[in-house]
Amino acid sequence: MPHQHADLGNLAAFDGSLIDTVLSMTWADYRKGSKKAKVHLGFNLNQGIPTKIFITNGKGAERPFVNQLLSPGQTGVGDRGYQKHVLFDLLQVEGKSFVIRIKAGTNNTPIKEHEVNPDCIVFFMMPKFCSVLWKTIIGRA
């Protein structure tokens, strides 16, 4: 991928996944009668290799690991579980770009519309490619 799409820059995916453990792993607290660990993984999409991994108990939150999994200059790709507007602000201050799926019902206000070349590789737009001001809805991320 680095040679085919060099214009995309340094891409890194991040996600957390539960893995089963044995009951004797007392630190892997999840729920009564079930022990699970959570793997927090950073994956270099350009090279197709994992770059960073952290392991917590099964109840471990995923969002706090984004800063450790993503480096300045990288563009991180994550699912909607990472939607937290304070996190978005922090990532931008740290010089980290991101593409994160936004939860349905999130209020937003486009502040700048961008031109999109019809021959580019953008495959999804809502409804236009814009810089957006996100508004937190009380009771939501």
N, CA, C and O atoms as a MOPAC input file, in Angstrom:
PM7 MOZYME 1SCF
protein

 N      0.79400 1    -1.20100 1     0.00000 1
 C      0.00000 1     0.00000 1     0.00000 1
 C      0.84500 1     1.27900 1     0.00000 1
 O      0.40800 1     2.25900 1    -0.60300 1
 N      2.03100 1     1.34000 1     0.63600 1
 C      2.75200 1     2.60800 1     0.68000 1
 C      3.05600 1     3.15400 1    -0.71400 1
 O      3.02400 1     4.36700 1    -0.91900 1
 N      3.34300 1     2.29700 1    -1.65300 1
 C      3.68200 1     2.76200 1    -2.99300 1
 C      2.44100 1     3.06200 1    -3.81700 1
 O      2.45600 1     3.97200 1    -4.64500 1
 N      1.37000 1     2.31400 1    -3.60400 1
 C      0.14600 1     2.49400 1    -4.38200 1
 C     -0.61000 1     3.76500 1    -3.99300 1
 O     -1.22200 1     4.40900 1    -4.84600 1
 N     -0.57000 1     4.12300 1    -2.72100 1
 C     -1.35000 1     5.26600 1    -2.23300 1
 C     -0.51100 1     6.14500 1    -1.30000 1
 O     -0.93100 1     6.45000 1    -0.18400 1
 N      0.64900 1     6.54100 1    -1.75500 1
 C      1.54300 1     7.35700 1    -0.92400 1
 C      0.89500 1     8.67300 1    -0.51400 1
 O      1.23500 1     9.23000 1     0.53000 1
 N     -0.03300 1     9.17500 1    -1.32000 1
 C     -0.68300 1    10.44800 1    -1.03100 1
 C     -1.59500 1    10.38200 1     0.19700 1
 O     -2.02100 1    11.42200 1     0.69900 1
 N     -1.89800 1     9.18700 1     0.68300 1
 C     -2.73400 1     9.06400 1     1.87700 1
 C     -1.94200 1     9.32100 1     3.15200 1
 O     -2.53500 1     9.54900 1     4.20700 1
 N     -0.62500 1     9.29000 1     3.07400 1
 C      0.19800 1     9.53200 1     4.25900 1
 C      0.33100 1     8.28900 1     5.12500 1
 O      0.07000 1     7.17100 1     4.68000 1
 N      0.73600 1     8.50000 1     6.35500 1
 C      0.98700 1     7.41700 1     7.29900 1
 C     -0.30900 1     7.08000 1     8.04000 1
 O     -0.73000 1     7.82200 1     8.92800 1
 N     -0.93800 1     5.96200 1     7.67500 1
 C     -2.22700 1     5.56800 1     8.25200 1
 C     -2.04100 1     4.53300 1     9.35500 1
 O     -1.23800 1     3.60900 1     9.22300 1
 N     -2.78700 1     4.69600 1    10.43800 1
 C     -2.72900 1     3.75000 1    11.55100 1
 C     -4.14400 1     3.47100 1    12.04000 1
 O     -4.88000 1     4.39700 1    12.38000 1
 N     -4.51900 1     2.22000 1    12.07400 1
 C     -5.80800 1     1.82300 1    12.63000 1
 C     -5.60800 1     1.54000 1    14.11700 1
 O     -4.53200 1     1.11200 1    14.53500 1
 N     -6.64200 1     1.77900 1    14.90500 1
 C     -6.58300 1     1.43200 1    16.32400 1
 C     -7.93000 1     0.86500 1    16.73100 1
 O     -8.98100 1     1.31400 1    16.27300 1
 N     -7.87100 1    -0.13800 1    17.60600 1
 C     -9.10600 1    -0.75500 1    18.08000 1
 C     -8.81200 1    -1.57500 1    19.32100 1
 O     -7.66000 1    -1.87900 1    19.62900 1
 N     -9.86400 1    -1.92200 1    20.01900 1
 C     -9.77200 1    -2.78300 1    21.18200 1
 C    -10.65800 1    -4.00200 1    20.96500 1
 O    -11.74600 1    -3.89700 1    20.39900 1
 N    -10.18800 1    -5.15000 1    21.41800 1
 C    -10.95700 1    -6.38900 1    21.26500 1
 C    -10.85500 1    -7.22500 1    22.53000 1
 O     -9.80000 1    -7.30600 1    23.16000 1
 N    -11.96700 1    -7.84200 1    22.88700 1
 C    -11.97600 1    -8.76100 1    24.02800 1
 C    -11.41600 1   -10.10900 1    23.61900 1
 O    -11.68700 1   -10.60300 1    22.52500 1
 N    -10.63500 1   -10.69400 1    24.50500 1
 C    -10.14500 1   -12.05400 1    24.27900 1
 C    -10.44700 1   -12.88000 1    25.52000 1
 O    -10.36000 1   -12.37900 1    26.64200 1
 N    -10.79700 1   -14.12300 1    25.32300 1
 C    -11.09100 1   -15.01500 1    26.44300 1
 C     -9.80900 1   -15.34600 1    27.20000 1
 O     -8.74000 1   -15.48500 1    26.60500 1
 N     -9.93100 1   -15.46800 1    28.50800 1
 C     -8.81800 1   -15.89700 1    29.35100 1
 C     -9.32100 1   -17.04200 1    30.23700 1
 O    -10.49800 1   -17.40100 1    30.19200 1
 N     -8.43600 1   -17.59500 1    31.02200 1
 C     -8.83700 1   -18.66400 1    31.94200 1
 C     -9.22600 1   -18.04900 1    33.28000 1
 O     -8.77000 1   -16.95600 1    33.61600 1
 N    -10.05300 1   -18.73100 1    34.03400 1
 C    -10.56000 1   -18.19300 1    35.30400 1
 C     -9.45900 1   -17.90600 1    36.31500 1
 O     -9.63700 1   -17.06900 1    37.20000 1
 N     -8.32000 1   -18.59000 1    36.19600 1
 C     -7.22600 1   -18.35400 1    37.14400 1
 C     -6.51800 1   -17.01400 1    36.90000 1
 O     -5.70300 1   -16.59500 1    37.72100 1
 N     -6.81400 1   -16.34700 1    35.79800 1
 C     -6.22100 1   -15.02600 1    35.52000 1
 C     -7.07400 1   -13.97400 1    36.23700 1
 O     -7.89700 1   -13.29400 1    35.62400 1
 N     -6.85600 1   -13.86300 1    37.54100 1
 C     -7.71600 1   -13.02800 1    38.38100 1
 C     -7.71400 1   -11.55200 1    37.97600 1
 O     -8.69600 1   -10.85700 1    38.23600 1
 N     -6.66400 1   -11.05900 1    37.36000 1
 C     -6.58600 1    -9.66000 1    36.93900 1
 C     -7.52200 1    -9.35600 1    35.76600 1
 O     -7.86100 1    -8.19600 1    35.52900 1
 N     -7.94100 1   -10.39500 1    35.02900 1
 C     -8.74200 1   -10.21000 1    33.80900 1
 C    -10.23100 1   -10.12500 1    34.15000 1
 O    -11.05100 1   -10.86200 1    33.60200 1
 N    -10.55900 1    -9.22400 1    35.05400 1
 C    -11.92900 1    -9.06700 1    35.51600 1
 C    -12.85100 1    -8.62900 1    34.37400 1
 O    -12.54700 1    -7.68500 1    33.64400 1
 N    -13.96500 1    -9.32000 1    34.23500 1
 C    -14.94400 1    -8.93600 1    33.22200 1
 C    -16.34500 1    -8.99000 1    33.81600 1
 O    -17.01600 1    -7.96400 1    33.92800 1
 N    -16.78200 1   -10.17300 1    34.19200 1
 C    -18.04300 1   -10.33700 1    34.90900 1
 C    -17.98200 1   -11.65700 1    35.67200 1
 O    -17.08500 1   -12.46800 1    35.44700 1
 N    -18.92400 1   -11.86600 1    36.55900 1
 C    -18.92200 1   -13.05800 1    37.40100 1
 C    -18.89900 1   -14.31500 1    36.53200 1
 O    -19.73100 1   -14.48300 1    35.64000 1
 N    -17.93800 1   -15.19200 1    36.80500 1
 C    -17.83600 1   -16.45200 1    36.07600 1
 C    -17.20400 1   -16.32200 1    34.70200 1
 O    -17.17300 1   -17.29100 1    33.94200 1
 N    -16.70100 1   -15.14300 1    34.37100 1
 C    -16.09900 1   -14.93100 1    33.05300 1
 C    -14.89400 1   -14.00900 1    33.17900 1
 O    -14.99300 1   -12.91900 1    33.74300 1
 N    -13.78800 1   -14.44000 1    32.66500 1
 C    -12.57400 1   -13.62900 1    32.67300 1
 C    -12.20100 1   -13.31700 1    31.23300 1
 O    -12.09300 1   -14.21700 1    30.40000 1
 N    -12.00400 1   -12.03100 1    30.94800 1
 C    -11.59800 1   -11.60400 1    29.61500 1
 C    -10.56900 1   -10.49700 1    29.76000 1
 O    -10.57800 1    -9.72900 1    30.72100 1
 N     -9.69100 1   -10.44100 1    28.78500 1
 C     -8.74100 1    -9.34300 1    28.69500 1
 C     -9.13400 1    -8.50700 1    27.48800 1
 O     -9.82500 1    -8.98500 1    26.58900 1
 N     -8.69200 1    -7.26700 1    27.47500 1
 C     -8.93600 1    -6.42400 1    26.30900 1
 C     -7.58100 1    -6.05400 1    25.70800 1
 O     -6.68200 1    -5.56800 1    26.39500 1
 N     -7.46800 1    -6.29600 1    24.41700 1
 C     -6.25900 1    -5.94800 1    23.68100 1
 C     -6.51500 1    -4.62600 1    22.97200 1
 O     -7.49700 1    -4.49200 1    22.24200 1
 N     -5.64000 1    -3.65300 1    23.18100 1
 C     -5.70800 1    -2.34900 1    22.52000 1
 C     -4.56600 1    -2.34500 1    21.51100 1
 O     -3.39800 1    -2.39300 1    21.89700 1
 N     -4.89300 1    -2.29000 1    20.22600 1
 C     -3.91100 1    -2.51000 1    19.17300 1
 C     -3.78400 1    -1.31300 1    18.24300 1
 O     -4.78300 1    -0.74500 1    17.80100 1
 N     -2.55900 1    -0.94200 1    17.95500 1
 C     -2.25800 1     0.03100 1    16.90900 1
 C     -1.70700 1    -0.74600 1    15.72700 1
 O     -0.84300 1    -1.60600 1    15.89900 1
 N     -2.19600 1    -0.45300 1    14.53100 1
 C     -1.82400 1    -1.23500 1    13.35400 1
 C     -1.41800 1    -0.28800 1    12.22700 1
 O     -2.20900 1     0.56400 1    11.82100 1
 N     -0.20900 1    -0.42600 1    11.72500 1
 C      0.28200 1     0.39300 1    10.62200 1
 C     -0.33500 1    -0.13000 1     9.33000 1
 O      0.02800 1    -1.20500 1     8.85300 1
 N     -1.26100 1     0.62800 1     8.77200 1
 C     -1.95600 1     0.19400 1     7.55600 1
 C     -1.06800 1     0.26700 1     6.31900 1
 O     -1.28900 1    -0.46700 1     5.35600 1
 N     -0.06500 1     1.14500 1     6.33400 1
 C      0.82700 1     1.26200 1     5.19200 1
 C      1.71100 1     0.03100 1     5.03300 1
 O      1.96900 1    -0.42100 1     3.91700 1
 N      2.16400 1    -0.49600 1     6.14400 1
 C      3.06100 1    -1.64300 1     6.10200 1
 C      2.37100 1    -2.96200 1     6.42900 1
 O      2.94900 1    -4.03300 1     6.24300 1
 N      1.13700 1    -2.88400 1     6.91600 1
 C      0.39600 1    -4.10000 1     7.24000 1
 C      0.94300 1    -4.84100 1     8.44200 1
 O      0.94200 1    -6.07100 1     8.47300 1
 N      1.41900 1    -4.08200 1     9.45100 1
 C      1.97400 1    -4.72000 1    10.65000 1
 C      1.45000 1    -4.04100 1    11.91000 1
 O      1.17900 1    -2.84000 1    11.90000 1
 N      1.30500 1    -4.80200 1    12.99600 1
 C      0.95300 1    -4.17500 1    14.27600 1
 C      2.14500 1    -3.36400 1    14.77900 1
 O      3.29500 1    -3.75900 1    14.58500 1
 N      1.87100 1    -2.23300 1    15.42300 1
 C      2.95400 1    -1.38300 1    15.91400 1
 C      2.98900 1    -1.26900 1    17.43300 1
 O      4.06600 1    -1.19700 1    18.02500 1
 N      1.83100 1    -1.25000 1    18.06000 1
 C      1.76800 1    -1.13300 1    19.51300 1
 C      0.62300 1    -1.99000 1    20.01700 1
 O     -0.40200 1    -2.14400 1    19.35200 1
 N      0.81600 1    -2.54600 1    21.21000 1
 C     -0.23800 1    -3.35500 1    21.81800 1
 C     -0.21400 1    -3.13900 1    23.33000 1
 O      0.84600 1    -3.10000 1    23.95300 1
 N     -1.39700 1    -3.00200 1    23.89400 1
 C     -1.56100 1    -2.88500 1    25.33400 1
 C     -2.64200 1    -3.88000 1    25.74200 1
 O     -3.58300 1    -4.12400 1    24.98700 1
 N     -2.50800 1    -4.45200 1    26.93700 1
 C     -3.49700 1    -5.41700 1    27.42700 1
 C     -3.99900 1    -4.93700 1    28.78300 1
 O     -3.21700 1    -4.60500 1    29.67300 1
 N     -5.33700 1    -4.90800 1    28.92000 1
 C     -5.96100 1    -4.52000 1    30.18600 1
 C     -6.98200 1    -5.59000 1    30.55900 1
 O     -7.19200 1    -6.54500 1    29.81000 1
 N     -7.61400 1    -5.42700 1    31.71600 1
 C     -8.71200 1    -6.33100 1    32.04500 1
 C     -9.85300 1    -6.07500 1    31.04900 1
 O     -9.83900 1    -5.08000 1    30.32500 1
 N    -10.80900 1    -6.95500 1    31.02000 1
 C    -11.88200 1    -6.88000 1    30.03000 1
 C    -12.73800 1    -5.63900 1    30.10400 1
 O    -13.41000 1    -5.28900 1    29.13400 1
 N    -12.72400 1    -4.96200 1    31.25500 1
 C    -13.51600 1    -3.74200 1    31.40700 1
 C    -12.73200 1    -2.49800 1    31.00900 1
 O    -13.24700 1    -1.38500 1    31.10800 1
 N    -11.50700 1    -2.67300 1    30.56600 1
 C    -10.65400 1    -1.53700 1    30.22500 1
 C    -11.24400 1    -0.68500 1    29.11000 1
 O    -11.66700 1    -1.20500 1    28.07800 1
 N    -11.26900 1     0.62100 1    29.32200 1
 C    -11.79100 1     1.54800 1    28.31200 1
 C    -10.81400 1     1.64000 1    27.14200 1
 O     -9.60400 1     1.51300 1    27.32600 1
 N    -11.34600 1     1.86100 1    25.93700 1
 C    -10.51200 1     1.92200 1    24.74000 1
 C     -9.98200 1     3.32300 1    24.45000 1
 O     -8.83400 1     3.46700 1    24.02700 1
 N    -10.78700 1     4.35200 1    24.66500 1
 C    -10.40400 1     5.71800 1    24.27600 1
 C     -9.09200 1     6.19700 1    24.88700 1
 O     -8.32300 1     6.85900 1    24.19000 1
 N     -8.79200 1     5.89800 1    26.16300 1
 C     -7.53800 1     6.41200 1    26.73400 1
 C     -6.28200 1     5.92800 1    26.01600 1
 O     -5.21800 1     6.52100 1    26.19500 1
 N     -6.37000 1     4.88400 1    25.22100 1
 C     -5.19000 1     4.34200 1    24.56400 1
 C     -4.89900 1     4.99200 1    23.21200 1
 O     -3.82700 1     4.77700 1    22.64700 1
 N     -5.82500 1     5.77400 1    22.69000 1
 C     -5.62100 1     6.38100 1    21.37100 1
 C     -4.34200 1     7.20800 1    21.34800 1
 O     -3.56300 1     7.10500 1    20.40000 1
 N     -4.11100 1     8.02600 1    22.37300 1
 C     -2.90900 1     8.86200 1    22.41100 1
 C     -1.63000 1     8.03700 1    22.41200 1
 O     -0.60900 1     8.48400 1    21.88900 1
 N     -1.67000 1     6.86400 1    22.98000 1
 C     -0.48900 1     6.00600 1    23.01900 1
 C     -0.32300 1     5.20100 1    21.72400 1
 O      0.79200 1     4.82000 1    21.36700 1
 N     -1.42800 1     4.94500 1    21.02600 1
 C     -1.37500 1     4.14000 1    19.80200 1
 C     -1.10400 1     4.97300 1    18.55200 1
 O     -0.66000 1     4.43900 1    17.53600 1
 N     -1.36800 1     6.26700 1    18.61900 1
 C     -1.25900 1     7.15100 1    17.45700 1
 C     -0.14500 1     8.16700 1    17.68900 1
 O     -0.07900 1     8.79100 1    18.74800 1
 N      0.72500 1     8.33100 1    16.70000 1
 C      1.84900 1     9.26900 1    16.80200 1
 C      1.56900 1    10.53500 1    15.99900 1
 O      0.79700 1    10.49900 1    15.04100 1
 N      2.19000 1    11.65900 1    16.37900 1
 C      2.03600 1    12.88700 1    15.59600 1
 C      2.42900 1    12.63200 1    14.13500 1
 O      3.40100 1    11.93100 1    13.85200 1
 N      1.65600 1    13.21200 1    13.22100 1
 C      1.91600 1    13.02300 1    11.79700 1
 C      1.16200 1    11.85700 1    11.19400 1
 O      1.05500 1    11.75400 1     9.97200 1
 N      0.63900 1    10.97900 1    12.03000 1
 C     -0.15400 1     9.85400 1    11.53300 1
 C     -1.61500 1    10.26800 1    11.40500 1
 O     -2.07000 1    11.21100 1    12.05100 1
 N     -2.33800 1     9.54200 1    10.55500 1
 C     -3.79000 1     9.66800 1    10.48700 1
 C     -4.36800 1     8.38400 1    11.04200 1
 O     -4.16200 1     7.31000 1    10.47700 1
 N     -5.08700 1     8.48900 1    12.14400 1
 C     -5.67200 1     7.33000 1    12.79500 1
 C     -7.05300 1     7.02900 1    12.25200 1
 O     -7.81700 1     7.93600 1    11.92200 1
 N     -7.36500 1     5.75200 1    12.16200 1
 C     -8.66300 1     5.28800 1    11.68800 1
 C     -9.29700 1     4.46400 1    12.80700 1
 O     -8.72100 1     3.47700 1    13.26700 1
 N    -10.49300 1     4.88100 1    13.24100 1
 C    -11.15000 1     4.17800 1    14.33700 1
 C    -12.65100 1     4.09900 1    14.14500 1
 O    -13.22100 1     4.82100 1    13.32700 1
 N    -13.28300 1     3.22400 1    14.89600 1
 C    -14.73800 1     3.06500 1    14.79400 1
 C    -15.45200 1     4.07000 1    15.69700 1
 O    -14.81000 1     4.84400 1    16.40800 1
 N    -16.77300 1     4.05100 1    15.66100 1
 C    -17.55100 1     5.06600 1    16.37600 1
 C    -17.44400 1     4.97300 1    17.89000 1
 O    -17.85300 1     5.89900 1    18.59000 1
 N    -16.91300 1     3.89300 1    18.40200 1
 C    -16.69700 1     3.78800 1    19.84400 1
 C    -15.67900 1     4.80000 1    20.35600 1
 O    -15.59700 1     5.05200 1    21.55800 1
 N    -14.91200 1     5.37500 1    19.45000 1
 C    -13.90500 1     6.37300 1    19.82700 1
 C    -14.43000 1     7.79500 1    19.73400 1
 O    -13.67300 1     8.74300 1    19.94500 1
 N    -15.70800 1     7.96600 1    19.42300 1
 C    -16.25900 1     9.31500 1    19.31000 1
 C    -16.33900 1     9.95400 1    20.68600 1
 O    -17.11300 1     9.53200 1    21.54500 1
 N    -15.54400 1    10.95400 1    20.86700 1
 C    -15.57700 1    11.78600 1    22.07000 1
 C    -14.96500 1    13.10500 1    21.65000 1
 O    -13.79200 1    13.16000 1    21.28000 1
 N    -15.74200 1    14.15600 1    21.70200 1
 C    -15.31200 1    15.42900 1    21.15000 1
 C    -14.09100 1    16.00000 1    21.85600 1
 O    -13.27100 1    16.66800 1    21.22600 1
 N    -13.95900 1    15.74900 1    23.13900 1
 C    -12.76800 1    16.18900 1    23.86900 1
 C    -11.53700 1    15.46000 1    23.32600 1
 O    -10.46700 1    16.05600 1    23.20300 1
 N    -11.68400 1    14.18600 1    23.00400 1
 C    -10.58600 1    13.41900 1    22.40500 1
 C    -10.21300 1    13.99900 1    21.04500 1
 O     -9.03100 1    14.11600 1    20.72300 1
 N    -11.21200 1    14.36100 1    20.24500 1
 C    -10.95100 1    14.96200 1    18.93200 1
 C    -10.12200 1    16.22800 1    19.08300 1
 O     -9.16600 1    16.44100 1    18.33800 1
 N    -10.48700 1    17.07200 1    20.04800 1
 C     -9.74900 1    18.31900 1    20.28300 1
 C     -8.30300 1    18.02400 1    20.67500 1
 O     -7.37600 1    18.65200 1    20.16300 1
 N     -8.11600 1    17.07600 1    21.57500 1
 C     -6.77900 1    16.72600 1    22.05100 1
 C     -5.90900 1    16.19600 1    20.91200 1
 O     -4.74500 1    16.57600 1    20.78600 1
 N     -6.47500 1    15.32000 1    20.08600 1
 C     -5.71300 1    14.76400 1    18.96400 1
 C     -5.24400 1    15.86600 1    18.02100 1
 O     -4.11200 1    15.83500 1    17.54000 1
 N     -6.11200 1    16.83700 1    17.75800 1
 C     -5.73300 1    17.92900 1    16.86800 1
 C     -4.62600 1    18.79100 1    17.47100 1
 O     -3.70500 1    19.19700 1    16.76200 1
 N     -4.70600 1    19.07000 1    18.75900 1
 C     -3.66500 1    19.85200 1    19.43500 1
 C     -2.32700 1    19.12700 1    19.34600 1
 O     -1.28000 1    19.76400 1    19.22600 1
 N     -2.35800 1    17.79700 1    19.40500 1
 C     -1.13000 1    16.99700 1    19.36600 1
 C     -0.63100 1    16.73700 1    17.94300 1
 O      0.35700 1    16.02700 1    17.75600 1
 N     -1.30500 1    17.30800 1    16.93500 1
 C     -0.86000 1    17.13400 1    15.55400 1
 C     -1.19000 1    15.77400 1    14.97300 1
 O     -0.51600 1    15.30100 1    14.05700 1
 N     -2.22500 1    15.14600 1    15.50600 1
 C     -2.64500 1    13.82800 1    15.04400 1
 C     -3.96000 1    13.97000 1    14.28400 1
 O     -4.93100 1    14.51900 1    14.80600 1
 N     -3.98500 1    13.47300 1    13.05700 1
 C     -5.21500 1    13.50200 1    12.26200 1
 C     -5.98500 1    12.22300 1    12.49800 1
 O     -5.42200 1    11.23700 1    12.97500 1
 N     -7.28200 1    12.22400 1    12.16800 1
 C     -8.08200 1    11.03200 1    12.42000 1
 C     -9.27400 1    10.95800 1    11.48500 1
 O     -9.76600 1    11.96900 1    10.98300 1
 N     -9.72300 1     9.73000 1    11.26800 1
 C    -10.96300 1     9.43600 1    10.56200 1
 C    -11.71800 1     8.49800 1    11.48000 1
 O    -11.31900 1     7.35000 1    11.67100 1
 N    -12.82000 1     8.99000 1    12.05600 1
 C    -13.59600 1     8.18400 1    12.99800 1
 C    -15.05500 1     8.26000 1    12.60300 1
 O    -15.60600 1     9.34200 1    12.40400 1
 N    -15.67200 1     7.09900 1    12.49400 1
 C    -17.10100 1     7.05600 1    12.16200 1
 C    -17.88100 1     7.71900 1    13.28300 1
 O    -17.64100 1     7.45400 1    14.46100 1
 N    -18.80200 1     8.57100 1    12.91400 1
 C    -19.58700 1     9.32400 1    13.88900 1
 C    -20.93200 1     8.63600 1    14.12600 1
 O    -21.55200 1     8.12700 1    13.19300 1
 N    -21.36500 1     8.63000 1    15.36200 1
 C    -22.63800 1     8.00700 1    15.72500 1
 C    -23.80900 1     8.75900 1    15.09800 1
 O    -23.78400 1     9.98100 1    14.95200 1
 N    -24.82000 1     8.00000 1    14.73800 1
 C    -26.04000 1     8.60200 1    14.19000 1
 C    -26.62500 1     9.56400 1    15.22100 1
 O    -26.57100 1     9.30200 1    16.42200 1
 N    -27.17400 1    10.66000 1    14.75600 1
 C    -27.81300 1    11.61600 1    15.64500 1
 C    -26.88000 1    12.66000 1    16.21700 1
 O    -27.31100 1    13.50700 1    17.00000 1
 N    -25.60000 1    12.62100 1    15.84300 1
 C    -24.67400 1    13.62900 1    16.33600 1
 C    -24.94100 1    14.94800 1    15.61900 1
 O    -24.99100 1    14.99300 1    14.39000 1
 N    -25.11000 1    16.00700 1    16.38200 1
 C    -25.31700 1    17.32700 1    15.79000 1
 C    -23.98700 1    17.87400 1    15.28900 1
 O    -22.96000 1    17.73000 1    15.95300 1
 N    -24.01000 1    18.50300 1    14.11100 1
 C    -22.79900 1    19.11900 1    13.59300 1
 C    -23.16600 1    20.32400 1    12.74800 1
 O    -24.27300 1    20.42500 1    12.22100 1
 N    -22.22300 1    21.22200 1    12.63400 1
 C    -22.40200 1    22.42400 1    11.82600 1
 C    -21.21600 1    22.55100 1    10.88100 1
 O    -20.09800 1    22.78400 1    11.34000 1
 N    -21.42600 1    22.40400 1     9.56500 1
 C    -20.31200 1    22.59800 1     8.62700 1
 C    -19.79100 1    24.03100 1     8.72800 1
 O    -20.57600 1    24.97900 1     8.70100 1
 N    -18.46300 1    24.19500 1     8.84300 1
 C    -17.87900 1    25.52400 1     8.92300 1
 C    -17.06900 1    25.86800 1     7.67700 1
 O    -16.74900 1    27.03500 1     7.44700 1
 N    -16.73600 1    24.86200 1     6.87600 1
 C    -16.02300 1    25.11300 1     5.62900 1
 C    -16.25500 1    23.93800 1     4.69900 1
 O    -16.07900 1    22.78400 1     5.08900 1
 N    -16.65000 1    24.23000 1     3.47300 1
 C    -16.85900 1    23.19200 1     2.47100 1
 C    -15.59300 1    23.07600 1     1.63200 1
 O    -14.98300 1    24.08700 1     1.28400 1
 N    -15.19500 1    21.84400 1     1.30400 1
 C    -13.97700 1    21.59700 1     0.53700 1
 C    -14.32200 1    21.04900 1    -0.84400 1
 O    -15.27700 1    20.29000 1    -1.00700 1
 N    -13.53800 1    21.44400 1    -1.81900 1
 C    -13.67700 1    20.89900 1    -3.16500 1
 C    -13.18600 1    19.45300 1    -3.16200 1
 O    -12.19700 1    19.12900 1    -2.50300 1
 N    -13.87600 1    18.59000 1    -3.89600 1
 C    -13.45500 1    17.20500 1    -4.03000 1
 C    -13.30000 1    16.91200 1    -5.51400 1
 O    -14.24800 1    17.04800 1    -6.28800 1
 N    -12.09800 1    16.51000 1    -5.90400 1
 C    -11.83000 1    16.13700 1    -7.28000 1
 C    -12.63600 1    14.88000 1    -7.59700 1
 O    -12.53800 1    13.90100 1    -6.85800 1
 N    -13.43800 1    14.87200 1    -8.68500 1
 C    -14.25700 1    13.69500 1    -8.99600 1
 C    -13.43200 1    12.44600 1    -9.30000 1
 O    -13.96900 1    11.33800 1    -9.28200 1
 N    -12.15300 1    12.60300 1    -9.57700 1
 C    -11.28800 1    11.45200 1    -9.86000 1
 C    -10.50700 1    10.97000 1    -8.64500 1
 O     -9.68800 1    10.05800 1    -8.75900 1
 N    -10.75700 1    11.58300 1    -7.45800 1
 C     -9.98700 1    11.19100 1    -6.28200 1
 C    -10.52600 1     9.88700 1    -5.69500 1
 O    -11.52000 1     9.33400 1    -6.16700 1
 N     -9.84600 1     9.41800 1    -4.65900 1
 C    -10.19900 1     8.12700 1    -4.07700 1
 C    -11.21100 1     8.22000 1    -2.94200 1
 O    -11.47900 1     7.21300 1    -2.28600 1
 N    -11.78700 1     9.40900 1    -2.68700 1
 C    -12.80500 1     9.53100 1    -1.64500 1
 C    -13.98900 1     8.65700 1    -2.02600 1
 O    -14.54000 1     8.79100 1    -3.11900 1
 N    -14.37900 1     7.76500 1    -1.12900 1
 C    -15.45200 1     6.83800 1    -1.46000 1
 C    -16.71300 1     7.04200 1    -0.64100 1
 O    -17.70100 1     6.33400 1    -0.83800 1
 N    -16.69300 1     8.00600 1     0.27900 1
 C    -17.87500 1     8.25300 1     1.10300 1
 C    -17.87400 1     9.69500 1     1.55200 1
 O    -16.86800 1    10.19300 1     2.05900 1
 N    -18.97100 1    10.35400 1     1.37200 1
 C    -19.08500 1    11.73200 1     1.84400 1
 C    -20.46100 1    11.92700 1     2.47200 1
 O    -21.43600 1    11.32600 1     2.02000 1
 N    -20.55200 1    12.75600 1     3.50500 1
 C    -21.79100 1    13.02600 1     4.21600 1
 C    -22.11500 1    14.49300 1     4.20100 1
 O    -21.32400 1    15.23100 1     4.78800 1
 N    -23.07900 1    14.97800 1     3.66000 1
 C    -23.42400 1    14.84000 1     2.24800 1
 C    -22.38900 1    15.52200 1     1.38100 1
 O    -22.36900 1    15.33300 1     0.16500 1
 N    -21.50300 1    16.33700 1     2.01700 1
 C    -20.39700 1    16.99900 1     1.32300 1
 C    -19.15700 1    16.84300 1     2.19000 1
 O    -19.25100 1    16.51600 1     3.37300 1
 N    -18.00700 1    17.07800 1     1.59600 1
 C    -16.74900 1    17.02300 1     2.33000 1
 C    -16.53800 1    18.37200 1     3.00400 1
 O    -16.29900 1    19.37000 1     2.32400 1
 N    -16.62400 1    18.41800 1     4.34100 1
 C    -16.59500 1    19.69000 1     5.06800 1
 C    -15.72400 1    19.59100 1     6.31300 1
 O    -15.51700 1    18.50900 1     6.86300 1
 N    -15.22200 1    20.73500 1     6.74000 1
 C    -14.71200 1    20.84800 1     8.09800 1
 C    -15.95000 1    21.07800 1     8.95200 1
 O    -16.86000 1    21.80300 1     8.54900 1
 N    -15.98700 1    20.46600 1    10.12300 1
 C    -17.23100 1    20.45300 1    10.89000 1
 C    -16.98500 1    20.85800 1    12.33200 1
 O    -15.96200 1    20.50900 1    12.92200 1
 N    -17.91700 1    21.58700 1    12.88600 1
 C    -17.96200 1    21.88300 1    14.30100 1
 C    -18.92600 1    20.89700 1    14.93000 1
 O    -20.11300 1    20.91400 1    14.60600 1
 N    -18.44900 1    20.03300 1    15.82300 1
 C    -19.30200 1    19.02200 1    16.45200 1
 C    -19.90700 1    19.58400 1    17.71400 1
 O    -19.25900 1    20.33400 1    18.44500 1
 N    -21.14300 1    19.22500 1    17.97000 1
 C    -21.83200 1    19.66500 1    19.18100 1
 C    -22.19200 1    18.43800 1    20.00800 1
 O    -22.80300 1    17.49100 1    19.51200 1
 N    -21.80800 1    18.47300 1    21.25200 1
 C    -22.12800 1    17.37200 1    22.14000 1
 C    -23.59200 1    17.48000 1    22.56400 1
 O    -24.05200 1    18.53300 1    23.00500 1
 N    -24.30400 1    16.37700 1    22.42200 1
 C    -25.68700 1    16.30400 1    22.86800 1
 C    -25.66600 1    15.79300 1    24.30100 1
 O    -24.99700 1    14.79900 1    24.58400 1
 N    -26.37000 1    16.43700 1    25.19800 1
 C    -26.37700 1    16.01300 1    26.59900 1
 C    -26.77100 1    14.54000 1    26.66800 1
 O    -27.76800 1    14.10900 1    26.09000 1
 N    -25.93700 1    13.77200 1    27.40900 1
 C    -26.18800 1    12.34900 1    27.54400 1
 C    -25.51400 1    11.51700 1    26.45700 1
 O    -25.65100 1    10.29400 1    26.44800 1
 N    -24.79400 1    12.15600 1    25.54800 1
 C    -24.08600 1    11.44000 1    24.47500 1
 C    -22.62000 1    11.84000 1    24.50300 1
 O    -22.20500 1    12.71100 1    25.26700 1
 N    -21.83300 1    11.16500 1    23.63100 1
 C    -20.40600 1    11.44700 1    23.56300 1
 C    -20.21700 1    12.87900 1    23.18000 1
 O    -19.08200 1    13.34100 1    23.06200 1

